[in-house]
Amino acid sequence: MTELATAPGALRQTVFGVEFESPVLLASGTCGYGQEYADLIPLDEIGGLVTKAVSVEPRVGNAPHRVAETPGGMINAIGLENVGLDVFRAEKLPWLDAHLDRAHVFVNVVGRTEEEYATVVAGLDEDAGFLGYEINVSCPNVKDGTMFGTDEAALAALVRRLRAATERPLVVKLTPNVADVGVYARICEDEGADGLSAINTFPGMVIDIERREPLIGNRSGGVSGPAILPMGVYATWRARQSCGLPILGIGGIRTGDDAIQYILAGACLVQIGTASFVDPDAAVDVNDGIARYLERHEVARLSDLVGTLVPGPTV
Ligand SMILES: Cc1cc2nc3c(=O)[nH]c(=O)nc-3n(C[C@H](O)[C@H](O)[C@H](O)COP(=O)(O)O)c2cc1C
């Protein structure tokens, strides 16, 4: 990383009871299980990573095409392809445990039912190699998985159930596909979650006009990348207004200045997804860009900046 005049440790924060040396993590589904990207991204120089979703059984995912470029980003419908709980425990967690030192790991958890989420959490809870869970209630690609993130009662019951199942940090990843993200943020806090990730992708469609059919095998997919930056910032701000939980801001972040928008809106950590596909150095560059902002604005510690958005004019 570039040498900066910023005081050493300026980016360091204690969140979920542990020290994050950097506020930048890699987003779920965009960094495999860490190992696949270890030669490309210096994982211990950033805050950590969120694994690909883990479900009880392995999933093969959707038919191709699964990804396509869109104006200002991309669309994906991977369909939560993953190795499943047993292989994750046997092969992926031991690698993370052995190879990561400063970087913190969250396991992204999915399920079709409350029971499936709880089985994954119970199955992992005694294992080493990760800090906590990021509960994916928001993937738009699996039809029977959408209800938890958009149904207030179902979300409350799920968070309550998982809270009772673990003492590890429990972060809920919100979907933006609701009228008011703040309502769902509040539910998560009331039911005992430790943090929120905001946000997952937006549902979208790309049409191949020559064939007159959807380009993506699943027909629709989740849109990510720079196009969703303002929506992610807004969701973060709404969540911050509605609850006091730590927020991991996600969506369209490419630069340190993008990340600063999330931090001012209320995020203490950020995640980088699509940008790493364009440039594997993106996460490190975002980290350095945040440090440069602190230096430029003579802010001693990143934590002094979190949620300090000046209200601005209203009509
Ligand atoms: C190819 C791909 C796969 C993804 N898989 C998951 C996943 O398994 N679980 C999840 O919670 N989010 C998943 N996401 C969503 C990202 O973690 C992130 O929330 C979203 O892409 C917005 O961030 P970005 O604009 O920086 O990419 C995936 C995104 C992409 C592009």
Ligand as a Chemical Component Dictionary entry (heavy atoms), coordinates in Angstrom:
data_LIG
# 
_chem_comp.id                   LIG 
_chem_comp.type                 NON-POLYMER 
_chem_comp.pdbx_formal_charge   0 
_chem_comp.three_letter_code    LIG 
# 
loop_
_chem_comp_atom.comp_id 
_chem_comp_atom.atom_id 
_chem_comp_atom.alt_atom_id 
_chem_comp_atom.type_symbol 
_chem_comp_atom.charge 
_chem_comp_atom.model_Cartn_x 
_chem_comp_atom.model_Cartn_y 
_chem_comp_atom.model_Cartn_z 
_chem_comp_atom.pdbx_ordinal 
LIG C1  C1  C 0 -21.421 -12.645 -9.299 1  
LIG C2  C2  C 0 -22.039 -12.199 -7.991 2  
LIG C3  C3  C 0 -22.401 -13.161 -7.033 3  
LIG C4  C4  C 0 -22.978 -12.763 -5.821 4  
LIG N1  N1  N 0 -23.285 -13.713 -4.870 5  
LIG C5  C5  C 0 -23.790 -13.317 -3.678 6  
LIG C6  C6  C 0 -24.063 -14.274 -2.648 7  
LIG O1  O1  O 0 -23.824 -15.482 -2.783 8  
LIG N2  N2  N 0 -24.591 -13.821 -1.463 9  
LIG C7  C7  C 0 -24.853 -12.481 -1.247 10 
LIG O2  O2  O 0 -25.326 -12.108 -0.173 11 
LIG N3  N3  N 0 -24.578 -11.558 -2.210 12 
LIG C8  C8  C 0 -24.056 -11.941 -3.393 13 
LIG N4  N4  N 0 -23.778 -10.992 -4.354 14 
LIG C9  C9  C 0 -24.056 -9.559  -4.082 15 
LIG C10 C10 C 0 -22.779 -8.809  -3.663 16 
LIG O3  O3  O 0 -22.243 -9.356  -2.470 17 
LIG C11 C11 C 0 -23.072 -7.314  -3.459 18 
LIG O4  O4  O 0 -24.055 -7.138  -2.468 19 
LIG C12 C12 C 0 -23.566 -6.652  -4.752 20 
LIG O5  O5  O 0 -22.862 -7.141  -5.865 21 
LIG C13 C13 C 0 -23.439 -5.123  -4.689 22 
LIG O6  O6  O 0 -22.087 -4.736  -4.563 23 
LIG P1  P1  P 0 -21.174 -4.255  -5.830 24 
LIG O7  O7  O 0 -21.968 -3.227  -6.574 25 
LIG O8  O8  O 0 -19.908 -3.740  -5.225 26 
LIG O9  O9  O 0 -20.944 -5.487  -6.662 27 
LIG C14 C14 C 0 -23.207 -11.378 -5.572 28 
LIG C15 C15 C 0 -22.843 -10.423 -6.543 29 
LIG C16 C16 C 0 -22.261 -10.821 -7.735 30 
LIG C17 C17 C 0 -21.868 -9.761  -8.742 31 
# 
loop_
_chem_comp_bond.comp_id 
_chem_comp_bond.atom_id_1 
_chem_comp_bond.atom_id_2 
_chem_comp_bond.value_order 
_chem_comp_bond.pdbx_ordinal 
LIG C1  C2  SING 1  
LIG C2  C3  SING 2  
LIG C2  C16 DOUB 3  
LIG C3  C4  DOUB 4  
LIG C4  N1  SING 5  
LIG C4  C14 SING 6  
LIG N1  C5  DOUB 7  
LIG C5  C6  SING 8  
LIG C5  C8  SING 9  
LIG C6  O1  DOUB 10 
LIG C6  N2  SING 11 
LIG N2  C7  SING 12 
LIG C7  O2  DOUB 13 
LIG C7  N3  SING 14 
LIG N3  C8  DOUB 15 
LIG C8  N4  SING 16 
LIG N4  C9  SING 17 
LIG N4  C14 SING 18 
LIG C9  C10 SING 19 
LIG C10 O3  SING 20 
LIG C10 C11 SING 21 
LIG C11 O4  SING 22 
LIG C11 C12 SING 23 
LIG C12 O5  SING 24 
LIG C12 C13 SING 25 
LIG C13 O6  SING 26 
LIG O6  P1  SING 27 
LIG P1  O7  DOUB 28 
LIG P1  O8  SING 29 
LIG P1  O9  SING 30 
LIG C14 C15 DOUB 31 
LIG C15 C16 SING 32 
LIG C16 C17 SING 33 
# 
